[in-house]
């Protein structure tokens, strides 16, 4: 099964696959949280989504890092919309590490970051750039800002 065939449920309860969300476009996939020191990265992610309409940005709320995503789906949606103007799709809360790791993250965590580190997600806001056909192109650490030149350069390369 391709990562694009992985079933997801959005915050509003709608079922979809990752492929349906990305719509045949390269994608930046990010595990997100509302109560983290890195939460302001939502603004940069939204800016990328607006600047590069050929790029799909998808957020995966996760509460596995010090309980930093405690809200309900409705609370997450309201916070992201009202605080950061988020328009890109967000899934229901998932697990990115451990036995309950979501199928999308079972594949993503096989990829190594710029330091050669693969495996478990380190923290909220770890970023994966995925090609239109579902291949992981690059993995970025949580502290790498969405608008960092390395991220932007990789996105522009993926968009051709």
C-alpha positions as CSV (number, residue, x, y, z in Angstrom):
1,X,0.0,0.0,0.0
2,X,1.2,3.5,-0.9
3,X,1.3,6.1,1.8
4,X,-1.2,8.0,-0.4
5,X,-3.7,5.2,0.2
6,X,-3.6,5.6,4.0
7,X,-7.0,6.3,5.4
8,X,-7.4,9.5,7.5
9,X,-10.2,11.2,9.4
10,X,-10.3,15.0,9.3
11,X,-11.1,17.2,12.3
12,X,-14.7,17.5,11.0
13,X,-15.1,13.7,10.9
14,X,-14.8,13.4,7.1
15,X,-12.9,10.3,6.0
16,X,-10.3,10.7,3.2
17,X,-7.0,9.2,2.1
18,X,-3.8,11.1,2.1
19,X,-3.9,11.0,-1.7
20,X,-7.3,12.7,-1.7
21,X,-5.9,15.4,0.6
22,X,-2.8,16.0,-1.5
23,X,-4.7,15.9,-4.8
24,X,-1.7,14.7,-6.8
25,X,0.6,17.4,-5.5
26,X,3.8,17.3,-3.5
27,X,3.0,17.7,0.2
28,X,4.5,18.9,3.5
29,X,3.2,16.7,6.3
30,X,3.6,18.0,9.8
31,X,2.7,16.6,13.3
32,X,1.3,19.6,15.1
33,X,0.2,20.8,18.6
34,X,-1.7,23.8,19.9
35,X,0.1,24.3,23.2
36,X,3.8,23.9,22.2
37,X,6.6,26.5,22.1
38,X,6.8,25.7,18.4
39,X,3.0,26.3,17.8
40,X,3.7,29.7,16.1
41,X,5.0,27.6,13.2
42,X,1.4,27.3,12.2
43,X,1.7,30.8,10.7
44,X,4.7,29.7,8.5
45,X,2.9,26.6,7.4
46,X,-0.2,28.6,6.4
47,X,2.1,31.1,4.5
48,X,3.7,28.2,2.6
49,X,0.2,26.8,1.7
50,X,-0.8,30.3,0.4
51,X,2.5,31.0,-1.4
52,X,2.7,27.6,-3.1
53,X,-0.7,26.5,-4.3
54,X,0.9,23.5,-6.0
55,X,1.9,22.3,-2.5
56,X,-0.4,20.5,-0.2
57,X,0.2,21.1,3.5
58,X,-1.4,18.6,5.9
59,X,-1.3,18.8,9.7
60,X,-1.5,15.8,12.0
61,X,-2.4,16.9,15.6
62,X,-0.7,14.7,18.1
63,X,-0.8,14.7,21.9
64,X,2.2,12.4,22.5
65,X,4.6,15.1,23.5
66,X,4.0,16.3,27.0
67,X,0.2,16.5,26.4
68,X,0.6,19.6,24.2
69,X,-2.5,18.8,22.0
70,X,-5.2,18.2,24.7
71,X,-8.2,19.6,22.8
72,X,-11.1,18.0,21.1
73,X,-11.3,18.1,17.3
74,X,-13.6,21.1,17.5
75,X,-11.2,23.0,19.9
76,X,-8.2,22.3,17.7
77,X,-10.1,23.5,14.6
78,X,-11.2,26.7,16.3
79,X,-7.8,27.4,17.8
80,X,-6.0,26.9,14.4
81,X,-8.5,28.9,12.5
82,X,-8.9,31.8,14.9
83,X,-5.3,32.1,16.1
84,X,-3.3,31.4,12.9
85,X,-5.9,31.5,10.1
86,X,-5.1,27.9,9.1
87,X,-6.9,26.8,6.0
88,X,-4.9,23.6,5.2
89,X,-6.4,20.3,6.2
90,X,-5.9,18.9,9.7
91,X,-6.6,15.3,10.6
92,X,-8.0,14.0,13.9
93,X,-5.4,13.4,16.6
94,X,-3.1,10.5,15.8
95,X,-0.1,8.8,17.3
96,X,3.2,9.3,15.5
97,X,5.3,7.0,17.7
98,X,4.9,3.7,19.5
99,X,2.6,0.7,18.9
100,X,-0.4,2.9,17.9
101,X,1.7,4.8,15.3
102,X,-0.6,5.9,12.4
103,X,0.2,4.1,9.0
104,X,1.3,7.4,7.5
105,X,3.9,7.8,10.2
106,X,4.9,4.1,9.9
107,X,6.2,5.1,6.5
108,X,7.4,8.6,7.2
109,X,9.6,7.6,10.1
110,X,11.7,5.3,7.8
111,X,13.1,8.5,6.3
112,X,16.2,10.1,7.8
113,X,16.6,13.8,8.4
114,X,19.5,16.0,7.4
115,X,21.6,14.5,10.2
116,X,20.9,11.0,9.1
117,X,18.4,10.3,12.0
118,X,15.4,8.2,11.2
119,X,12.9,6.5,13.4
120,X,10.7,8.1,16.1
121,X,9.4,11.6,15.7
122,X,11.4,13.8,18.0
123,X,8.8,16.5,18.9
124,X,5.9,18.5,17.6
125,X,6.3,20.1,14.2
126,X,8.6,17.6,12.5
127,X,8.2,18.1,8.8
128,X,8.2,15.7,5.9
129,X,8.3,16.8,2.2
130,X,6.6,14.1,0.1
131,X,6.5,13.9,-3.7
132,X,3.2,13.7,-5.6
133,X,3.6,10.0,-5.8
134,X,4.1,9.5,-2.1
135,X,7.9,9.3,-1.9
136,X,9.5,10.9,1.1
137,X,11.9,13.5,-0.3
138,X,13.1,15.2,2.8
139,X,12.7,15.2,6.6
140,X,13.2,18.4,8.7
141,X,13.6,18.7,12.4
142,X,10.9,20.3,14.6
143,X,13.0,23.5,15.2
144,X,13.5,24.0,11.4
145,X,11.0,26.8,10.6
146,X,8.6,26.3,7.7
147,X,10.1,29.3,5.9
148,X,13.7,28.2,6.4
149,X,15.6,28.4,3.1
150,X,16.2,24.6,3.2
151,X,12.5,23.9,3.4
152,X,11.6,26.4,0.8
153,X,14.3,25.2,-1.6
154,X,13.2,21.6,-1.2
155,X,9.6,22.6,-1.9
156,X,10.5,24.6,-5.0
157,X,12.6,21.7,-6.3
158,X,9.7,19.3,-5.7
159,X,7.3,21.6,-7.5
160,X,9.7,21.7,-10.5
